[in-house]
Amino acid sequence: MSDDLILRVVSKFLIPVIVLFGLYVQFHGEYGPGGGFQAGVILGSAVILYLLVFGADAAHAVVPTRWLRWQAAAGVLLYAGTGVATVLLGGNFLDYDVLANSPVAGQHLGIILIELGVMLTVSSTIALLAMLFAESPEEP
């Protein structure tokens, strides 16, 4: 954990900006470059920055590893659930056309759901790995 006051103040300003940029990349990804994976990496890097500056105990207090595990599972379930929903609605796996009344609306909804699932899984996995590596090993 760093005791540098300037680093802590700059990080407290920078972390919300990183999160906001990650959300921008997520929701702009269907119209331009970017998407769920890139947004997940950006959001995970915000947690890693918090971990590096404020320490593992503070990071675990803000983002518990139990919550990260649930988030990773929810992302996979959202991705797979979207595919199963398309099959149940009479289409092929991940055939988004059947998700709405018009194929364009279905494609739009399907991409948003899939990219959201990818973002949840990637961001939580990156943050979880960093937090698990930061834990001190137990004495035998």
C-alpha positions in Angstrom: 0.0 0.0 0.0 1.3 3.4 -1.0 1.4 6.3 1.5 1.8 8.9 -1.3 -0.9 11.5 -0.9 -0.7 12.8 -4.5 -1.1 9.3 -5.9 -4.1 8.7 -3.7 -5.8 11.9 -4.6 -5.1 11.5 -8.4 -6.4 7.9 -8.2 -9.6 9.0 -6.5 -10.2 11.4 -9.4 -9.0 9.0 -12.1 -10.9 5.8 -11.1 -14.4 7.2 -11.8 -13.1 8.6 -15.1 -11.8 5.1 -16.0 -15.1 3.5 -15.1 -17.0 6.1 -17.1 -14.8 5.5 -20.1 -15.3 1.7 -19.7 -19.1 2.2 -19.8 -18.7 4.5 -22.8 -16.8 1.8 -24.7 -19.4 -0.8 -23.6 -22.4 1.1 -24.9 -20.7 2.6 -27.9 -19.2 -0.8 -29.0 -22.2 -1.7 -31.2 -21.8 1.4 -33.3 -18.0 1.6 -33.5 -14.8 0.0 -32.3 -15.0 -1.5 -28.8 -17.5 -3.7 -27.0 -17.7 -6.0 -24.1 -14.2 -7.3 -23.9 -12.5 -4.0 -24.2 -14.9 -2.4 -21.7 -14.3 -5.3 -19.3 -10.6 -4.8 -19.4 -11.0 -1.1 -18.8 -13.3 -1.7 -15.8 -11.0 -4.4 -14.5 -8.1 -2.0 -14.7 -10.0 0.5 -12.5 -10.2 -2.2 -9.8 -6.5 -3.0 -10.2 -5.5 0.6 -9.9 -7.6 0.8 -6.6 -5.9 -2.3 -5.4 -2.4 -1.1 -6.1 -2.9 2.4 -4.6 -5.1 1.6 -1.5 -4.1 -2.0 -0.8 -5.7 -5.4 -0.8 -7.7 -4.9 2.4 -9.4 -1.7 1.1 -10.0 -3.3 -2.3 -11.7 -6.3 -0.7 -13.8 -4.0 1.4 -15.0 -2.1 -1.7 -15.3 -5.0 -4.1 -15.6 -8.4 -2.3 -14.3 -11.4 -4.1 -17.7 -13.1 -3.5 -19.4 -10.4 -5.5 -16.8 -10.7 -8.3 -17.5 -14.5 -8.5 -21.2 -13.9 -8.8 -20.6 -11.2 -11.4 -18.5 -13.6 -13.5 -21.2 -16.3 -13.3 -23.9 -13.8 -14.1 -22.0 -12.7 -17.2 -21.7 -16.2 -18.5 -25.3 -16.9 -17.7 -26.4 -13.8 -19.6 -24.4 -14.8 -22.6 -25.6 -18.4 -22.6 -29.1 -17.4 -21.6 -29.4 -15.1 -24.6 -28.4 -18.0 -26.9 -30.9 -20.4 -25.1 -33.6 -17.8 -25.4 -33.1 -17.6 -29.1 -33.4 -21.4 -29.4 -36.6 -21.4 -27.3 -38.1 -18.7 -29.5 -37.6 -20.9 -32.6 -34.3 -19.6 -34.0 -30.7 -20.9 -34.0 -28.4 -20.5 -31.1 -27.5 -16.7 -30.9 -29.8 -15.9 -33.8 -30.9 -12.5 -32.6 -33.6 -11.9 -35.2 -36.2 -13.8 -33.0 -35.6 -11.6 -29.9 -37.9 -8.8 -31.1 -40.7 -8.1 -33.6 -38.3 -6.9 -36.2 -34.9 -8.4 -37.1 -33.2 -5.1 -36.7 -34.5 -4.6 -33.1 -33.7 -8.2 -32.3 -30.1 -7.8 -33.6 -29.8 -4.6 -31.5 -31.1 -6.3 -28.3 -29.0 -9.4 -28.8 -25.8 -7.6 -29.3 -26.4 -5.5 -26.2 -27.1 -8.5 -24.1 -24.1 -10.5 -25.4 -21.7 -7.6 -25.0 -23.0 -6.9 -21.5 -22.4 -10.5 -20.5 -18.9 -10.4 -21.9 -18.2 -7.2 -20.1 -19.4 -8.6 -16.7 -17.3 -11.8 -17.1 -14.1 -10.1 -18.3 -14.1 -7.3 -15.8 -14.9 -9.5 -12.8 -12.3 -12.2 -13.9 -9.5 -9.6 -14.3 -10.3 -8.0 -11.0 -10.7 -11.3 -9.2 -7.4 -12.6 -10.5 -5.6 -9.4 -9.4 -7.2 -9.5 -6.0 -6.4 -13.2 -5.5 -2.8 -12.6 -6.5 -2.6 -9.7 -4.0 -3.7 -11.8 -1.0 -0.9 -12.8 1.2 -0.2 -16.5 1.3 -1.1 -18.4 4.4 1.6 -19.7 6.7 1.8 -23.6 6.7 
